Amino acid sequence: MQHAAKGKSKIVQKCTLPLTSARSIDLVVTDLAVIGFPGGQITLLETAPGVSVAEVIAATEADLSIPNNVPEMKI
């Protein structure tokens, strides 16, 4: 999915749209990053090739947990 659209992040602190599933998600893959939710904490797992951690943070409304080592996705 696109990480952001029309200048706004799709990865937000709290969903304001109608929920379409009774279950929570555990992984989000966007054009910029792979984001997981280990222990309920939104965590940057990987960046897309050529995308820096800083770029992902800037494009994300939600507060991301950033591990010491964030690898680049293998395509």
PyMOL commands that set and color helices and strands:
alter all, ss='L'
color gray80, all
select helices_A, chain A and resi 38-40+53-58
alter helices_A, ss='H'
color red, helices_A
select strands_A, chain A and resi 4-5+8-9+27-29+33-36+43-47
alter strands_A, ss='S'
color yellow, strands_A
deselect
rebuild
show_as cartoon
